[in-house]
């Protein structure tokens, strides 16, 4: 379930250069981000103080799934993919393995839909589909909540970290291990799922016996016999 590419040891502390995403045109298409120079950042262990890297304040316009949102800032809309998470991205709750897809989307929506969030960049600017890669934070001015981490804690998404964006991988993995140990979310079968009903065998109908045809009575008037019995032919009447 963990897609960690490369090693996270020996990471040097280098502040990444600022990279600005190019907004979408007025047609409503999402912004295409300009890839930033590759740089490495130190792994973070304490999240109580909030983000430590480059941030942008944005308003959540729409929740796409358990790990993707659409945000607006600078009068433009951008699609944002949460860093370090893998979501089933399915709405088929009949699949016992992927049932958490709609659950993750509902939880993500409850956390961020319509709210102001703080987007924190790691190293990469965007993924191959042009979606901004960000950690998504909420704050009330006093405390901070990393939405990515909350979804992992609930067991609704799995960790899927790819180099070089591994800033919070240690915290992610610890949260996932705890979710697994407590059988939270996708780490257990959905209790609301009903086992598939077994098909009842079709009865094998026995063929009905055909009724024996009754002989048709002979319609006869003895007086119509031109010849009496014994004179060349038998009477047709009983």
C-alpha positions in Angstrom: 0.0 0.0 0.0 3.0 2.3 0.6 4.5 3.7 -2.6 7.7 5.1 -1.2 10.2 5.6 -3.9 13.8 6.0 -2.9 15.4 6.6 0.5 14.4 9.3 2.9 17.6 9.2 5.0 20.4 11.7 4.7 18.1 14.5 3.4 19.9 17.8 3.4 18.2 21.0 4.5 17.8 23.3 1.5 15.0 25.8 1.1 13.4 25.4 -2.4 13.1 28.3 -4.7 9.8 30.0 -5.3 7.8 28.7 -8.2 4.6 30.4 -9.3 1.8 28.5 -11.0 0.5 29.9 -14.2 -3.3 30.5 -13.7 -5.8 29.1 -16.1 -7.5 31.3 -18.7 -11.0 32.7 -18.3 -12.3 29.6 -20.1 -12.3 27.8 -16.7 -9.5 25.3 -17.4 -7.2 24.5 -14.4 -3.9 26.2 -14.1 -0.8 24.6 -15.6 2.0 24.8 -13.0 5.6 25.6 -13.9 7.8 22.8 -12.4 10.2 24.1 -9.8 13.9 23.2 -9.4 14.4 20.0 -7.5 15.5 20.6 -3.9 15.4 18.6 -0.8 13.8 19.6 2.5 14.2 18.2 6.0 11.8 15.7 7.3 9.4 17.2 9.8 8.4 15.5 13.1 6.4 18.2 14.9 3.3 19.6 13.2 2.0 21.6 16.1 3.5 24.8 14.8 1.9 24.4 11.3 3.6 24.6 7.9 7.3 25.4 7.6 7.6 25.8 3.9 6.2 28.1 1.2 2.5 28.6 1.6 -0.5 30.1 -0.2 -3.9 30.9 1.2 -6.8 29.6 -0.9 -10.5 29.0 -0.7 -11.8 25.4 -1.5 -14.3 25.6 -4.3 -15.0 21.9 -4.7 -13.9 18.5 -3.3 -13.1 16.0 -6.2 -12.4 12.9 -4.1 -10.6 11.8 -1.0 -7.3 13.4 -2.0 -8.1 16.1 -4.6 -9.7 19.5 -4.3 -10.3 22.5 -6.5 -9.2 25.8 -4.9 -9.4 29.5 -5.9 -6.8 32.1 -5.3 -5.6 35.2 -7.3 -9.0 35.1 -9.0 -8.2 31.8 -10.7 -9.0 28.1 -10.0 -6.5 25.3 -9.5 -6.8 21.6 -9.0 -4.8 20.4 -6.0 -3.6 16.9 -5.3 -2.7 16.1 -1.7 0.9 15.1 -1.3 1.8 11.6 -0.1 -1.6 9.9 -0.2 -3.2 7.3 -2.3 -7.0 7.2 -2.5 -9.1 4.5 -4.0 -11.0 7.2 -5.9 -14.0 5.0 -6.3 -17.6 5.4 -5.5 -18.4 1.7 -5.8 -19.2 0.8 -2.2 -20.0 -2.8 -3.2 -16.3 -3.5 -3.4 -15.1 -4.6 0.1 -11.5 -3.5 -0.7 -12.3 -0.1 -2.1 -15.3 0.8 0.0 -13.4 3.7 1.6 -13.4 5.8 -1.6 -16.7 7.5 -0.9 -16.0 7.5 2.8 -12.7 9.4 2.2 -14.5 11.9 -0.1 -17.1 12.5 2.6 -14.5 13.1 5.3 -12.4 15.4 3.0 -15.5 17.4 2.2 -16.5 17.7 5.8 -13.0 19.0 6.6 -12.4 21.5 3.9 -15.3 22.2 1.6 -16.0 25.9 1.3 -13.2 26.7 3.8 -10.1 28.8 3.6 -7.0 26.5 3.6 -3.3 27.0 3.7 -1.5 25.2 0.9 2.1 24.2 1.6 4.5 23.2 -1.1 7.2 20.5 -0.7 9.6 20.2 -3.6 7.6 19.4 -6.7 5.2 22.1 -8.0 2.8 19.8 -9.9 2.1 16.2 -10.9 2.2 14.9 -14.5 -1.5 15.8 -14.8 -0.9 19.4 -14.1 -2.4 19.3 -10.6 -0.6 21.3 -7.9 1.0 19.1 -5.3 0.4 20.5 -1.8 0.0 19.8 1.9 -3.4 21.2 2.9 -3.7 22.9 6.3 -6.5 24.3 8.4 -6.0 26.8 11.2 -8.2 28.6 13.7 -5.4 31.1 14.4 -4.1 29.0 17.4 -3.9 25.4 16.3 -3.1 23.7 13.0 -4.6 20.6 11.3 -2.8 18.9 8.4 -5.8 17.5 6.4 -3.6 15.0 4.6 -2.6 13.5 7.9 -6.1 13.5 9.3 -7.4 11.3 6.5 -4.5 8.9 7.0 -5.2 8.7 10.7 -8.8 7.8 10.0 -7.6 5.0 7.7 -9.5 6.4 4.7 -6.4 6.8 2.5 -3.1 5.0 2.3 0.4 6.4 2.3 1.8 6.7 -1.2 4.9 8.9 -1.0 7.2 9.6 -3.9 10.6 11.3 -3.9 11.4 14.1 -3.6 8.2 15.1 -1.7 8.8 13.3 1.6 8.7 16.1 4.1 6.2 14.4 6.4 6.7 10.8 5.5 7.8 9.8 9.0 4.6 11.3 10.5 2.5 9.7 7.7 3.9 6.2 8.3 3.5 6.4 12.0 -0.2 7.4 11.6 -0.8 4.6 9.1 0.7 2.0 11.3 -1.6 3.1 14.1 -4.6 3.0 11.8 -3.7 -0.5 10.8 -3.2 -1.6 14.4 -6.7 -0.3 15.3 -8.3 -1.7 12.1 -9.5 1.8 11.2 -11.1 2.7 7.9 -9.9 0.7 4.9 -7.9 -1.6 7.1 -11.0 -3.4 8.0 -14.0 -4.7 6.0 -16.9 -2.3 5.7 -19.4 -3.3 8.4 -22.2 -1.9 6.3 -21.6 -4.2 3.4 -23.9 -7.2 3.2 -22.4 -10.5 2.0 -23.5 -11.3 -1.5 -26.6 -13.4 -1.6 -26.0 -16.9 -2.8 -28.0 -17.8 -5.9 -30.7 -20.3 -5.1 -30.6 -23.4 -7.3 -33.4 -23.4 -9.8 -35.9 -26.2 -9.3 -35.8 -29.0 -11.8 -39.4 -29.4 -12.8 -40.6 -33.0 -13.4 -42.4 -33.5 -16.7 -46.1 -33.8 -16.3 -47.5 -37.2 -17.5 -49.6 -36.9 -20.6 -53.2 -38.0 -20.1 -54.3 -41.2 -21.9 -56.6 -40.2 -24.7 -60.1 -41.5 -24.2 -61.6 -43.3 -27.2 -64.2 -41.3 -29.0 -67.7 -42.8 -28.9 -69.0 -44.0 -32.2 -72.0 -42.2 -33.5 -74.3 -44.8 -35.0 -77.9 -45.6 -35.7 -78.5 -49.3 -36.0 -81.4 -48.7 -38.2 -79.1 -47.2 -40.9 -77.4 -50.5 -41.5 -78.5 -51.7 -44.9 -77.4 -55.2 -44.3 -77.9 -57.0 -41.1 -74.9 -58.6 -39.3 -73.8 -61.9 -40.7 -74.5 -61.0 -44.3 -71.2 -59.9 -45.6 -70.1 -57.3 -43.1 -70.2 -56.6 -39.4 -72.5 -54.0 -37.9 -70.8 -50.7 -37.2 -72.9 -50.3 -34.1 -72.1 -52.0 -30.8 
